[in-house]
Amino acid sequence: MQSTGSREISNKMVKDKRPNILVIMTDQQSAAAMSCTGNPNLRTPAMDSLSAGGMRFEKAYSCNPICVPSRTSMFTGLMCHQTQVEHNDAKGIAAGICLGKCLKDAGYDTGYTGKWHIPHKLQDQEWSGFDFLSATGNHRIDEAIPGACGQFFKIRRDRPFFLVASFLNPHDTCQFARRLSGIKEELMEGEIGEPPPVELCPPLPPNFETPSDEPEAIRIHKQHSKNWERVYPTRNWDEASWRRYLWGYSRLVEKVDTQVGKVLATLRENGLEQDTVVIFTSDHGDGMASHRWNQKTIFYEEVARVPFIISQPGTIAGGVVDTRILINTGIDLATTCLGIAGVPVPAELKGQDLYAYVQGKTSNTHPFIVAQTDLLKAPDCDRHIRGRMLRTDKFKYVVFDHGANPEQLFNLETDQGEMHNLAYRTEEAATLAAHRQMLENWLKENGDDFIK
């Protein structure tokens, strides 16, 4: 992303009337983990209010379903092979200018609160562009974020602002899973109590079982991950433990929704609601017991598909659910924010402007989206195991570069639970070949060396 050049604003100038931008992020929240989606196991009135006041997108996906790569892409607008941040152990960023810097140079007041988790120091304001920093860190931050946002909202200014409120929860589901396995663990953002009797916990999902022809790479990763006892303490769980896990996950989503509601309340109290575009999303989802999976990293819907809502009362029609457009949050968030600010989008950014889309100003959308993952090393492989996902309107194609049964093809119109892999069925050979070719073309055009 290229910087747009500094611009001074004096008190004699007419007030800059471009919209404010408020990005609210959670961590590890699946798209279905909101009550406005019809989920009966939790209540999320704050998130639901954003959906009721704006447009909610059903087909939004993380570009890489794990924290560091996803967040790095979201704030540079580049794919993970471009930033070279493909897993959580990355030590630096090879390419990209931070979105905060671009919007600051375009005349926005900039602020960041909450979790960062990008391999470049947030406090390096020459790079990040965020001038106001408060309640930052990787844990024990959620309850402080609304107050920090209120402090930022109260600043008198003659220019618009760009503020990020980045919450940790429901990421504490990782700690909760360890606790259910007998590991002593503290919930970083506060306690939620003990699960009720199992019969009062959420039921197991219809796609609870693991498909027999699932790519071997997925289970190799789970069996041989570093510190697997802490990352995947669910390996030997019975059904009751999984139901307790779902109860805890739901409570953690509700817990962060309360804090989101406080941010929205203070936005209204400061008279800023009409002038502010609110974007709500998450860096990636959680397995939510589908295919006996907790955590993130892989491409099943519960893990890769995330919430995405754009709201601005009086400008964006409320209560609209879009089921058509495909969103890659890693490249689309930055382009959308630049579009809101009226900043030309650099040629190297391939995202789409969703603010223009919700206002009916464009119908140009992605014909498909691609996501990436890096499963790190396994004992029988001397390199990192990598995977790619290609999502079209109807199908999802997944391929890994190691192990048996490396491919998956799902018809998400008829198989939302991804239980019927069509990749090895002769009647879908043409569909499989078409998706293979689309991915191969994208890899070549975008310099991704997944297939050498």
C-alpha positions as CSV (number, residue, x, y, z in Angstrom):
1,M,0.0,0.0,0.0
2,Q,1.4,3.4,-1.0
3,S,1.3,6.4,1.3
4,T,-1.0,9.2,0.0
5,G,1.1,12.2,1.1
6,S,0.7,14.4,4.1
7,R,-1.9,17.2,4.2
8,E,-2.1,20.0,6.8
9,I,-5.4,21.2,8.1
10,S,-5.7,24.6,9.7
11,N,-8.5,26.1,11.8
12,K,-9.3,28.4,8.9
13,M,-10.2,25.6,6.6
14,V,-13.8,24.3,6.1
15,K,-14.4,21.2,8.2
16,D,-13.6,18.0,6.5
17,K,-17.0,16.3,6.1
18,R,-15.8,12.8,5.0
19,P,-17.2,10.1,7.2
20,N,-15.5,8.9,10.3
21,I,-14.5,5.2,10.3
22,L,-14.8,2.9,13.3
23,V,-13.6,-0.7,12.8
24,I,-14.7,-3.0,15.6
25,M,-12.9,-6.4,15.6
26,T,-13.3,-9.5,17.7
27,D,-10.9,-12.4,17.8
28,Q,-11.9,-16.0,16.8
29,Q,-15.6,-15.3,16.1
30,S,-17.4,-17.5,13.6
31,A,-19.9,-15.8,11.3
32,A,-22.7,-17.9,12.8
33,A,-21.9,-16.7,16.4
34,M,-24.4,-13.9,16.4
35,S,-28.1,-14.2,17.3
36,C,-29.1,-12.2,14.3
37,T,-27.9,-15.2,12.2
38,G,-30.5,-17.4,13.9
39,N,-28.1,-19.0,16.4
40,P,-30.3,-19.9,19.4
41,N,-27.5,-20.6,21.8
42,L,-26.5,-17.0,22.4
43,R,-27.7,-13.4,22.5
44,T,-25.8,-10.6,20.9
45,P,-27.9,-7.5,21.0
46,A,-25.0,-5.1,20.1
47,M,-23.9,-7.0,17.1
48,D,-27.6,-7.5,16.1
49,S,-28.1,-3.7,16.3
50,L,-25.3,-3.2,13.8
51,S,-26.9,-5.7,11.5
52,A,-30.4,-4.1,11.9
53,G,-28.9,-0.7,11.1
54,G,-26.7,-1.8,8.2
55,M,-25.8,-4.6,5.8
56,R,-24.6,-8.0,7.0
57,F,-22.6,-10.1,4.6
58,E,-23.1,-13.9,4.6
59,K,-20.0,-14.8,2.5
60,A,-17.1,-13.0,4.2
61,Y,-13.9,-15.1,4.7
62,S,-10.6,-14.6,6.5
63,C,-7.7,-14.6,4.0
64,N,-5.8,-16.9,6.4
65,P,-7.7,-18.2,9.4
66,I,-5.2,-17.5,12.1
67,C,-4.5,-14.3,14.0
68,V,-1.2,-12.9,12.8
69,P,-1.4,-13.5,9.0
70,S,-5.1,-12.4,8.9
71,R,-4.5,-9.2,10.9
72,T,-1.4,-8.3,8.9
73,S,-3.3,-8.6,5.6
74,M,-6.3,-6.7,7.0
75,F,-4.1,-3.7,7.8
76,T,-1.9,-3.8,4.6
77,G,-4.5,-5.0,2.1
78,L,-2.0,-7.6,0.8
79,M,-2.3,-11.4,0.7
80,C,-0.1,-13.4,3.0
81,H,2.4,-14.6,0.4
82,Q,3.0,-10.9,-0.4
83,T,3.6,-9.8,3.2
84,Q,5.4,-13.1,3.9
85,V,3.4,-13.4,7.1
86,E,1.9,-16.8,6.7
87,H,1.8,-18.2,10.3
88,N,1.8,-16.9,13.8
89,D,5.5,-17.3,14.2
90,A,6.4,-14.6,11.6
91,K,9.0,-12.1,12.7
92,G,8.4,-9.2,10.4
93,I,6.5,-7.9,7.4
94,A,8.1,-8.0,3.9
95,A,5.7,-5.7,2.1
96,G,2.8,-3.3,2.7
97,I,2.1,0.1,4.3
98,C,-0.2,0.2,7.3
99,L,-3.8,1.3,6.7
100,G,-3.4,3.7,9.7
101,K,-0.5,5.5,8.0
102,C,-2.4,5.9,4.7
103,L,-5.5,7.3,6.4
104,K,-3.4,9.6,8.6
105,D,-1.6,11.0,5.5
106,A,-5.0,11.4,3.9
107,G,-6.1,13.8,6.7
108,Y,-7.7,11.4,9.2
109,D,-7.1,11.5,13.0
110,T,-6.1,7.9,13.8
111,G,-6.4,5.8,16.9
112,Y,-6.0,2.1,17.9
113,T,-7.3,0.4,21.0
114,G,-7.0,-3.3,22.0
115,K,-5.2,-6.3,20.5
116,W,-2.6,-5.7,17.7
117,H,-0.9,-9.1,17.1
118,I,0.9,-7.9,13.9
119,P,4.7,-8.5,13.5
120,H,5.6,-4.8,13.5
121,K,5.4,-2.6,16.6
122,L,2.2,-0.7,16.9
123,Q,4.2,2.0,18.8
124,D,6.2,2.6,15.6
125,Q,3.9,5.4,14.6
126,E,5.9,6.3,11.5
127,W,4.9,2.9,10.2
128,S,1.5,2.2,11.8
129,G,0.2,5.8,11.5
130,F,-1.9,5.5,14.7
131,D,-1.4,8.6,16.9
132,F,-3.8,7.8,19.7
133,L,-2.9,4.5,21.4
134,S,-4.8,3.3,24.5
135,A,-5.7,0.0,26.2
136,T,-3.4,-1.9,23.8
137,G,-2.0,-5.3,24.5
138,N,-2.8,-9.0,23.9
139,H,-4.8,-9.7,27.0
140,R,-6.8,-8.1,29.8
141,I,-7.9,-5.3,27.5
142,D,-11.6,-5.8,26.6
143,E,-13.1,-4.0,29.5
144,A,-10.8,-1.0,29.0
145,I,-11.5,-0.6,25.3
146,P,-14.9,1.2,25.6
147,G,-13.4,3.9,27.9
148,A,-10.5,4.4,25.6
149,C,-12.9,4.8,22.7
150,G,-14.9,7.3,24.7
151,Q,-11.7,9.3,25.4
152,F,-11.0,9.4,21.6
153,F,-14.5,10.3,20.7
154,K,-14.4,13.4,23.0
155,I,-11.4,14.9,21.2
156,R,-12.4,18.1,19.5
157,R,-11.4,17.9,15.8
158,D,-12.0,19.5,12.4
159,R,-11.2,16.4,10.5
160,P,-12.7,12.9,10.4
161,F,-11.3,10.0,12.4
162,F,-10.2,6.4,11.9
163,L,-10.4,4.3,15.1
164,V,-9.9,0.6,15.6
165,A,-11.5,-1.2,18.6
166,S,-9.9,-4.6,18.6
167,F,-11.3,-7.0,21.2
168,L,-9.7,-10.2,22.4
169,N,-12.8,-12.3,23.1
170,P,-14.1,-14.9,22.2
171,H,-10.4,-16.0,22.0
172,D,-10.6,-17.0,25.6
173,T,-12.2,-20.2,24.3
174,C,-8.7,-21.5,23.9
175,Q,-8.1,-21.2,27.7
176,F,-11.6,-22.5,28.4
177,A,-10.9,-25.7,26.3
178,R,-7.7,-26.3,28.4
179,R,-9.7,-25.8,31.6
180,L,-12.2,-28.4,30.4
181,S,-9.3,-30.8,29.9
182,G,-8.0,-30.4,33.4
183,I,-5.3,-27.8,32.7
184,K,-5.3,-25.0,35.2
185,E,-6.0,-21.9,33.1
186,E,-7.1,-18.3,33.7
187,L,-9.6,-16.7,31.3
188,M,-7.7,-13.5,30.3
189,E,-10.9,-11.3,30.0
190,G,-12.7,-12.5,33.0
191,E,-14.7,-15.5,34.2
192,I,-17.9,-16.9,32.8
193,G,-18.8,-19.4,35.4
194,E,-19.1,-23.2,35.2
195,P,-21.1,-25.0,32.5
196,P,-24.5,-26.2,33.6
197,P,-25.5,-29.9,33.4
198,V,-24.7,-31.2,29.9
199,E,-28.3,-31.5,28.9
200,L,-28.6,-27.7,29.2
201,C,-25.6,-27.1,27.0
202,P,-25.9,-26.5,23.3
203,P,-26.4,-29.6,21.2
204,L,-23.7,-30.9,19.0
205,P,-23.7,-29.5,15.4
206,P,-25.1,-31.8,12.6
207,N,-21.5,-31.8,11.1
208,F,-19.9,-32.9,14.4
209,E,-18.2,-36.0,12.9
210,T,-15.0,-35.9,10.9
211,P,-15.4,-36.9,7.2
212,S,-13.8,-40.2,6.3
213,D,-12.0,-38.7,3.3
214,E,-10.8,-35.5,5.1
215,P,-7.3,-34.4,3.9
216,E,-4.6,-36.2,5.9
217,A,-2.8,-32.9,6.4
218,I,-5.4,-31.6,8.7
219,R,-5.1,-34.4,11.2
220,I,-1.3,-34.5,10.8
221,H,-1.3,-30.9,11.9
222,K,-3.5,-31.6,14.9
223,Q,-1.6,-34.7,16.0
224,H,1.9,-33.1,15.7
225,S,1.4,-29.4,16.4
226,K,3.9,-27.9,18.8
227,N,2.3,-27.9,22.3
228,W,-0.6,-29.8,21.0
229,E,-1.8,-30.5,24.6
230,R,-2.5,-26.8,24.9
231,V,-3.6,-26.0,21.4
232,Y,-5.7,-29.1,20.8
233,P,-6.7,-30.4,24.2
234,T,-9.9,-31.7,22.6
235,R,-8.2,-34.7,20.9
236,N,-9.8,-37.3,23.2
237,W,-12.9,-35.5,24.2
238,D,-16.3,-37.2,24.6
239,E,-19.5,-35.6,23.3
240,A,-20.3,-34.0,26.7
241,S,-17.0,-32.1,26.7
242,W,-17.7,-30.7,23.3
243,R,-21.1,-29.5,24.4
244,R,-19.6,-27.8,27.4
245,Y,-17.1,-26.2,25.0
246,L,-20.0,-24.8,22.9
247,W,-21.6,-23.4,26.1
248,G,-18.4,-21.6,27.0
249,Y,-17.8,-20.3,23.5
250,S,-21.3,-18.8,23.5
251,R,-20.8,-17.1,26.8
252,L,-17.5,-15.6,25.6
253,V,-19.2,-14.2,22.5
254,E,-21.9,-12.7,24.7
255,K,-19.2,-11.2,27.0
256,V,-17.5,-9.4,24.1
257,D,-20.9,-8.3,22.7
258,T,-21.5,-6.4,26.0
259,Q,-18.3,-4.4,25.4
260,V,-19.1,-3.8,21.8
261,G,-22.4,-2.4,23.0
262,K,-20.6,0.0,25.3
263,V,-18.5,1.3,22.4
264,L,-21.6,1.9,20.3
265,A,-23.3,3.6,23.2
266,T,-20.5,6.1,23.7
267,L,-20.4,6.8,19.9
268,R,-24.1,7.8,20.1
269,E,-23.6,9.8,23.3
270,N,-21.0,11.9,21.5
271,G,-23.4,12.6,18.6
272,L,-21.2,10.7,16.1
273,E,-23.4,7.9,15.0
274,Q,-24.7,9.5,11.8
275,D,-21.3,10.6,10.7
276,T,-19.5,7.3,11.3
277,V,-19.2,4.2,9.2
278,V,-19.0,1.2,11.5
279,I,-17.4,-1.9,10.2
280,F,-17.7,-5.0,12.4
281,T,-15.7,-8.2,11.7
282,S,-13.3,-10.8,13.2
283,D,-9.9,-12.0,12.2
284,H,-11.0,-15.7,11.9
285,G,-13.6,-18.1,13.3
286,D,-13.5,-21.1,15.5
287,G,-14.2,-24.8,14.9
288,M,-17.3,-24.7,17.2
289,A,-17.1,-28.5,17.4
290,S,-17.8,-29.0,13.7
291,H,-15.7,-32.0,12.4
292,R,-14.5,-32.3,16.1
293,W,-12.4,-29.2,15.6
294,N,-11.6,-26.4,18.0
295,Q,-9.2,-23.6,17.2
296,K,-8.7,-22.1,13.7
297,T,-6.1,-22.6,10.9
298,I,-8.2,-24.7,8.5
299,F,-10.8,-23.9,5.9
300,Y,-14.1,-25.3,7.2
301,E,-16.9,-22.7,7.2
302,E,-17.0,-22.3,11.0
303,V,-13.2,-21.4,10.9
304,A,-12.8,-19.4,7.7
305,R,-16.1,-17.6,7.5
306,V,-16.4,-14.5,9.7
307,P,-18.9,-11.8,10.5
308,F,-18.9,-8.7,8.3
309,I,-21.3,-5.8,8.8
310,I,-21.2,-2.2,7.5
311,S,-23.5,0.3,9.3
312,Q,-24.1,4.0,9.0
313,P,-27.6,5.2,9.9
314,G,-29.1,7.5,7.3
315,T,-26.7,6.4,4.6
316,I,-26.8,2.6,4.5
317,A,-30.1,0.8,4.4
318,G,-30.7,-1.2,7.6
319,G,-31.6,-4.8,8.1
320,V,-30.2,-6.0,4.7
321,V,-28.5,-9.4,4.5
322,D,-26.3,-9.9,1.4
323,T,-25.9,-13.5,0.3
324,R,-24.4,-12.7,-3.1
325,I,-21.0,-11.0,-2.8
326,L,-17.8,-12.8,-1.8
327,I,-15.6,-11.0,0.6
328,N,-11.9,-11.6,1.5
329,T,-11.5,-9.5,4.6
330,G,-7.7,-9.5,4.2
331,I,-7.8,-7.5,1.1
332,D,-11.3,-5.9,1.2
333,L,-11.1,-4.1,4.5
334,A,-8.3,-1.8,3.5
335,T,-9.7,-1.0,0.1
336,T,-13.1,-0.3,1.7
337,C,-11.6,2.1,4.3
338,L,-9.7,3.9,1.5
339,G,-12.9,4.2,-0.5
340,I,-14.7,5.7,2.5
341,A,-11.9,8.3,2.8
342,G,-12.0,9.1,-0.9
343,V,-8.4,8.0,-1.2
344,P,-7.2,6.5,-4.6
345,V,-6.5,2.8,-4.2
346,P,-3.0,1.7,-5.1
347,A,-2.7,-0.7,-8.0
348,E,-1.2,-3.4,-5.9
349,L,-4.3,-3.6,-3.7
350,K,-6.8,-6.1,-5.2
351,G,-9.6,-5.6,-2.8
352,Q,-13.2,-4.3,-3.5
353,D,-14.8,-1.2,-2.1
354,L,-17.7,-2.5,0.0
355,Y,-18.8,1.1,1.0
356,A,-19.5,1.8,-2.6
357,Y,-21.2,-1.5,-2.9
358,V,-23.6,-1.0,0.0
359,Q,-24.6,2.4,-1.5
360,G,-25.3,0.9,-4.9
361,K,-22.5,2.7,-6.6
362,T,-20.7,-0.3,-8.0
363,S,-21.6,-3.9,-8.9
364,N,-18.0,-4.9,-9.5
365,T,-17.3,-7.8,-7.1
366,H,-14.8,-10.7,-6.9
367,P,-15.7,-13.7,-9.1
368,F,-14.0,-15.8,-6.5
369,I,-11.8,-15.4,-3.5
370,V,-8.7,-17.2,-2.3
371,A,-7.5,-18.0,1.2
372,Q,-4.2,-19.4,2.4
373,T,-2.9,-21.4,5.4
374,D,0.4,-22.7,6.7
375,L,0.2,-25.7,9.0
376,L,3.9,-25.6,9.9
377,K,6.1,-28.7,9.9
378,A,5.2,-32.4,10.5
379,P,7.4,-35.3,11.4
380,D,7.1,-36.9,7.9
381,C,7.7,-33.6,6.0
382,D,10.8,-31.5,5.9
383,R,9.0,-28.3,5.0
384,H,5.8,-26.4,6.1
385,I,2.6,-28.0,5.0
386,R,0.5,-25.4,3.1
387,G,-3.1,-25.1,1.9
388,R,-5.2,-23.0,-0.4
389,M,-8.9,-22.4,-0.6
390,L,-10.9,-21.1,-3.6
391,R,-14.5,-20.0,-2.9
392,T,-16.9,-19.4,-5.8
393,D,-20.5,-18.6,-5.6
394,K,-21.6,-22.2,-5.2
395,F,-18.5,-24.3,-4.4
396,K,-15.5,-24.3,-2.1
397,Y,-12.3,-26.0,-3.3
398,V,-9.5,-26.8,-0.9
399,V,-6.1,-28.3,-1.6
400,F,-3.1,-29.1,0.6
401,D,0.4,-29.8,-0.6
402,H,1.1,-32.9,1.6
403,G,-0.6,-36.1,2.6
404,A,-3.4,-38.4,1.3
405,N,-6.7,-37.1,0.0
406,P,-5.3,-33.5,-0.4
407,E,-8.4,-32.1,-2.1
408,Q,-11.9,-31.1,-1.0
409,L,-14.8,-29.8,-3.1
410,F,-18.0,-28.9,-1.4
411,N,-21.3,-27.7,-2.9
412,L,-22.2,-25.1,-0.2
413,E,-25.7,-24.7,-1.5
414,T,-26.6,-28.3,-0.7
415,D,-24.0,-29.2,1.9
416,Q,-23.4,-26.3,4.3
417,G,-21.9,-28.6,6.8
418,E,-19.2,-29.8,4.4
419,M,-19.8,-33.5,5.0
420,H,-19.8,-34.7,1.4
421,N,-16.5,-34.2,-0.4
422,L,-17.1,-34.2,-4.2
423,A,-13.5,-34.1,-5.2
424,Y,-13.3,-37.8,-5.7
425,R,-16.7,-38.3,-7.4
426,T,-16.5,-38.8,-11.2
427,E,-19.8,-36.9,-11.7
428,E,-18.1,-33.7,-10.4
429,A,-14.9,-34.1,-12.4
430,A,-15.6,-31.1,-14.6
431,T,-16.4,-28.9,-11.6
432,L,-13.2,-30.0,-9.9
433,A,-11.1,-29.3,-13.0
434,A,-12.6,-25.9,-13.4
435,H,-11.8,-24.9,-9.8
436,R,-8.3,-26.4,-10.1
437,Q,-7.7,-24.2,-13.1
438,M,-9.1,-21.1,-11.5
439,L,-6.7,-21.5,-8.6
440,E,-3.7,-22.3,-10.7
441,N,-4.4,-19.2,-12.8
442,W,-4.7,-17.1,-9.7
443,L,-1.5,-18.5,-8.2
444,K,0.5,-17.6,-11.4
445,E,-1.1,-14.2,-11.8
446,N,-0.4,-13.2,-8.2
447,G,3.0,-14.7,-7.7
448,D,2.0,-17.3,-5.1
449,D,4.4,-20.2,-5.2
450,F,2.1,-22.7,-3.6
451,I,2.5,-24.9,-6.7
452,K,6.0,-24.7,-8.0
